[in-house]
Amino acid sequence: MPLDLDLLKRLCETPGIPGQESRVRDLIRAEVEPLCDEVVTDAMGSLLCRKAGKGDAPTKIMLLCHMDEIGFLVSHVTEEGFLNVLPAGGFDPRTLFGRRVLVVTDKGQFPGVMNPAGKGLHISSPEDRKKIPEVHEFVVDIGMGKAAKDVVQMGDMVVMDGPFVEMGTKVVSKALDNRIACYLGIEALRSLKGVETAAEIHVAFTCQEEVGLRGGRTAAHAVAPDIGIGVDTTLACDTPGVSEADRVTTQGKGFGLHLRDGSFIADRGLAQAFAALAEETGIPYQRTMLLAGGQDGAAAQQAATGSRAIGIVVGTRYIHTVCEMIDKTDLEAAKDILAAYLTRA
């Protein structure tokens, strides 16, 4: 089946930062409810989907796909109507200059612009222009002046605002990290429509991953899986100025079989099984590791009495920016390997 890029577009364009994923969750729930035996929302806000397996004590396989994108929380509204913000997730301040944003409030959504406090280009000194502000020094202007206080309050979310665009074999959008995984989780459940599996399949669309795998930990504790599969993006630093050893993945070479990062080391037997299945079915893949960072596969691995865990990832250029980029062939490979694995479970 071809990629459902309309679904991916809707997922990416729906705002949802850590702790405020409800809009994304509602979109996903509408897609998956007909495909599952049980769909519930847990106390933290993760969406837990279950498809029954055969037998009295089937193996539990759990996909963890986090819903949240990085963004900001409004921390203060000045008398002049400028918004101070605090980050929800990790940002490189060098990517935040002159950005369009969307402020999401109880009274509606308001477009804005983000820039650091301080002097503009034409009145700043050469020394001023060398300074890189901290994330908390950036402010948002929604163009409403003092009236901003009437529509924005502390705790409202701010997300990057940019179009979802196809560029040749690539897709560019904000929030591909990690609406890619939400898309793959939905497609995994679609692949099981009408299929009876010996294993009990759980797909958890988790919350608050970007601030410490929080929803993944509670969801995995509730399910207590035997096998946990963290579905996520990873780096694709296959761009000028990066050595071959530091690229992590190369776009166009298939899904990433994620073996290690700062939060977990994958189960070797699972890695071998996925590699063998990919080679048997002709699905392109590449082995991946990260020096630091983490993903929800670690939450499954460490929950309750523990589980075997692996990561299935899609290499993403310019990650944690408004112009994240994936290759459609890598996304298709990730979709195919999950379907191949689950339909045989």
N, C-alpha and C positions, 0 to 999 in steps of 0.2 A: 504493500500500500504506500502511496506517496505521502510525504510529510504533510501534516495538517498545520501549515504555517499560519492560517487564520487563528487557530487555537493558541499557538505560541504567541502571536501578536496580542491577542486579548489578555493573555496571562501577563506579558511584559508591561502592558500599558495600564494594568490595574495597580493602583498604589497599595503598598503594604510593607511597612517597616517593622522591625522587631517589636512585638507587643501590640501591633495594630494590623494584623493580617486578615481581619474578618472579610474584607472585600474579596481578597484572593480566595479565601476559604469558600465563600459562597459560590464563586465561579466554578471552583473545582467540584464542589459537592453536586452541583447540577449535572456535571459531566459523568461522575462516577456512581451516583446512587443507583442507577439501573443495572450496574455491572457487578454489584457486590451483594453479599448476603447480610452484611451489617455495616453501617456507617455511623460513627458517633464522633462528637466533638468532646475532647477531654477538658479538664478544668483549666489548663493553660491556654487552650485554643487550638491545639493540633487536631487535625482531622484523621481519624483512625478508620481504615477501611479493611474489611475482612472478607475473604472468599474461602468457603469451607473446603477442607480436604477429606479424603476417604479414611475410614477407619476410626478407631477409638482414640488413638494418640498420634495423630499425624505430625510429621516434622513441620515446624513453623519457620517459614521464610519471610523475612521482613525487609521491605524496601523503605528507606528513609529519604524523603525529598523535602527539603526545607522551603517554606513559602516566603520567608521574609527577604526583602532587599535592603541594602544599606540606605540610610537616609539620616534625617535630623529630627529633633524635637524642639519646638519653640520653647525657649527658656525665659524670654522676657520680650515685651513690646514697649518700645520707648515712647515718650510723649509725642515725638515727631512721626511715629508709625513705622519705625524700622524694627525688624525682628532679629533678636539674638537667638542663636541656636546652639544646641549641643549634639554631637554625633551619636548615632545609633548604628554602630558598625565602623569598620576601618576605612579611612580616607587618606589619600596622599594630597596634602594641601595644594600641591602644584597643579592639580587637575581641576581646581574649584574656581579659578578666576573667571569672571564674566560668564557665569552659567545661568541658564534658564532653569527655574524650578517650579514646582507646583505645591502650594500650601493647601492642605486638606483639613477642613474644619467641619464642625457640626452645622455651620451655616452655608457650606458650599466649598467649592474648590477655586482657588485664586492663583493665577499665574504670577510669578515673581522673578526677580533676578538676584543672583548671589554674587557678592564681591567683598573683598576684605575692607575693613575700616581703614581710613587713612587717605593720604593724598593720591590723586590720580596722576596719570603719566606726565602731563604737561606741567605740573607744578611740583613734581618730586625730583629729588637729587639722584645722581647715579648710585649713591650709597643706599638711598631708600629703595631703589629698584632691585637691589641685590637681596633684600630681605624676603624670606618666605614666611608668611604669617602662619600661626597655629590655626587649627580648624576652628577653635572657638572664637577667633577674631573675625570670622566672616559674618556678614549680616545679609539679611534678605529684605528687599524693597518690593512691595506689591503695588506701589503707585497710588495708595489711597490716603497717604498722609495720616492725620490724627484719627481718621475713621477706621484705620486698621484695628484699633483697640475694640471696636464694636463687633468685629467678626473673627478675630484671632485671639486665642488664649494660650497660656502656658500648657504644654503637652500636646498641642496639635502637631501633626506630622508634616514634614517637608520632604519631597522626593525630587530627584532629578527629572527634568522634562525634556524628552527628545524623541524623535519619531522612530518607529520600527521600520527598517529599510532592508531590502534585499539588494546585494551588490555582487553580481556574478554568482559565484558559488557560496558567497558569504551572507550572513545575516548580522545586522548591526542593531543594537538596541540598548537602552538602559535595562537593568534588572534581569539580564540573561542569567546572572548569578542571583537566584537559582531557579528562575521560572523554567529553565531548561529541565531541571529535575521534576518540577511539577508536570510539565508536558510529558516527560518520559514515564512518570508514574501513572498518568492517565492512559497513555498508550499501552503500558504493560497490562493494565486491567482490561483494556479493549482486546488485547491479544488472547486473553483467557475466556472471552465470551464463547459459551458453548463447549468449553474444554473442561473436562474433569481431571483434577490433579490429585495425586496421592498426598502431596504437601498442602498444608493450610497456608494460604498466601495473605500476607498483611502488607498494605501500602499505607505508610504514615506520611501525611503532609504536615511537616512539623513547623513549629514557631520558634522564634528567637535563636536560631542557629548562629546568626552573625554576631551575637554577643555572648557566645559560650556554649553552644550545643544544648541549650536549656530544654527546649521542647522535645528534642530527640532523646534526651536522658529519661524524661518522665514517660514518654510514649514507649520506649523500649522496655522500661521497667514494667509497664502494664502488660505488654505483650509477652515478654520473656522469650524472645526468638531463639531458635537453634542456629539460624544463619541470618546475619544482618548484612544488608547491601546498602552502603551509603552512595546515593546517586547525587552527583554534584558537577560543578564546573571545576576546572583546574587551570593553571597557567599555560598559555602558549606564547612563549617568549621567542618565537621564531621570526624575529624582526631585527632590523639593522642595529648593530651595537651590542648584541648579546652573543656570547660564545655558545658553541654547540652544546657544551656540557651543562649550560645553565638554561636551556630552552624549555625543559620539563616535557612539553609535547611539541610536535610539529603538525600544523593543521593539514588536513587531507590524508593523514596516515591512519585514521580510524579512531575508535573510542579508546579511552585511557583505562588500562587495568591498573588501578591505584594500589600501590604496595606499601607505601609508608608516608607519613607526614609527622607533624609535631604532636599529634594526638593518638595515633595508633600504628601498629604494624599488622599488615593483613595476614590472614591465615594462609599458610603456604599451600595446603591441599586445595583450598578454594581457588587460589590463584592458578594452580596447575589445571584445575577442572575448567575454569573459564577460558584459559588459553587453549586447551585442547578442543573445547567446543567451538571457539572462534576459528581455529584452524580447520576443523572438520567441516564447518558450514561456510567457510570462505569469507568470514566477516573480518575486515581489517581492524587491527588493534595495535596498540603500543603500550609498553610498560611505563608507569609513571611513579615518580617519587617527588615529595616536596620537603625542603629543608625545615620549614616551619608551617604554622597554620594547622587547621584541623577541619574535620567534617563529621557528619552524623554517623558514619560507619563506626567511629570510636564510641559513640553513645550506645550503640547496640552491643558492641564488644564488651563494654564494661557494665552493662545493666544486670542487676540481680546477680545470678550466679555466672553470668558471662555467656558469650556466644562466639561462634566463628564469624569472622567479618572480612569483607572485601569492599573496595570502592569501584564503582563504574562511573567514569567521569568524561567530560567533553572539554577539550582544550579550548581556552578562550583568550583571545588577545585583548589587551587594554582593560584588564579586569578591574573591577571597582571604579569604573568611570561611567560616563553617560554614553560612551560609544564602545561598549563591549562587543566583540566580534567572534562568531563561530563559523566553522565550515559546515555546510549542510550535509556533506558526506559523512562527517564525523558524528553528527547527530543521528543520522540514519543508522550508522553502525551501532551506536549505543542502544537505539530502539530495537534493532534486530537481535542483539545479543541478549537483552533482557527477555524478549519474547521467546527466544530459543531456549533459554535456561528455564524459565518458568513453565512453559508448556510441557517440558519433560520432567518437571519436579514431582 
